């Protein structure tokens, strides 16, 4: 089976970093993707989806250092749904 997702969007806030018990850095980011289209009545419809992106180790440190609210980013990884 294949579980792969690619997203391009903007960060809704600055990345948040925390450290696991073993010292591993973990960064959590909120990513907004949007789409717009014209419906059958000719009205423009815009829709925004929010995604939580989590990175670990060196990548987490780099995200915290170089990214901020409004940054345009490309993310590639696996998709996992949580309730």
N, C-alpha and C positions, 0 to 999 in steps of 0.2 A: 504494500500500500504506500501511497505517497501523501505526505502531509507537509505542504510547502505553501508559503504565502509571501507575497511581495507587496509592500505598501509604500506610497509616497504621500507625505502630508506634512503638516506643521505641528510643532509642539505647542500644547495649550498652556504649559507652565514650565518652569525650570526643572531639569531632572533632579530627582531626590535620591540621595545615596545613603545606604545603611550597610552595616557589616554583620555577617553571619557570626555565629559563635566561634567558628574556626578562623575568623578574620577575613573571609572572602567578601570583597565589595560587591554589592548588588544595587543596581540603579533601576528605578521605576520612572517611566515617562508616560505622559498622556499625549497620544497622537490623534490629530483630527484629519480625516479624509472627507472630501466632499465631492458631490456630483450635482450637475444641474441639467435640466432638460425642459422641453416645452411639451406640456400635456395636450390632449386632443382639443381642448378649448382655446389653445394659443397662449396659455399662461405659463410664465417661467416658474419652474419648481426647483428649489434648491434643497438638498438634503446633506446633512453632516453626520458622519459616524465617528464615534470616539473609540479608540483602542488603547489598551494598557500594554506597553512594551517593557520587557524586563531584560536587562543585560547583566552579565557576570564578569568578574575578574578584571583583567586589563581593559576590556572593552567598556566595562562599567565606569572605570576611572576616566577613560577618554571621553565618554559621553558627558560626564559631569564637568570636565574641564573645558570642552570645546562647544557644547551645545547650550542653548538657552531658549526661553520662551519665544515662539515665532520662528525658530529655525526650521528650514525646509530639509527634511531627511528622507532617505530611502532605507527601508528595513526589509530584510529577507530572513525568514526563519520558519519555524513550525507554529501552527495554530493550536491553542489550547483554550477551551472554554471553561469558565469557572462561574459558579453561581454565588 
